[in-house]
Amino acid sequence: MSAKFAINNKTYLTTKVSLFMTNYRRELRMEIDIRRKVKIEKAMEFAERMKKVQEEARVALKRV
């Protein structure tokens, strides 16, 4: 999905417009800023938290 988005949103050198503009005669409207690091950092925090939970569960299951 993100590859398709990138291709449709890219402005091409020869035409000076994106494929989306060519097809729909308007700019692609984005509701979010995909370049924000905040979401990536929060995702990394979530992944770390899940690793800890899995390790704690593994230890608890070995005790049983």
Secondary structure as GFF3:
##gff-version 3
##sequence-region A 1 64
A	DSSP	alpha_helix	2	9	.	.	.	ID=ss1
A	DSSP	alpha_helix	19	24	.	.	.	ID=ss2
A	DSSP	alpha_helix	37	63	.	.	.	ID=ss3
###
